[in-house]
Amino acid sequence: MTTVQITLPDALAHEATKAGLPAPMTPEEISAEIDAYRTEQRRAAGS
């Protein structure tokens, strides 16, 4: 897996958050979101 890390000045990070951009997620949070999405897709497909 490839990891990308971005370092922003605090002011720019604050402006991005105010604009509605999500805060960085941990790998565990990303994995949980993927699992939830896949579960929902399986339900929708009827399997």
C-alpha positions, 0 to 999 in steps of 0.5 A: 500500500502506498501512503501519501502524507501532506503537510500544510501550514495551520492556517491553510489546513484551517481554511480547508476544514472551514471549506468543508474538506474532510480532516485526514482519516486514520488507516483504520477509519478508511478501512472501516469506511470501505468495509461499510461500503462493501457491506452496503453494496452486497445488501443492495445486490441481494447477496 
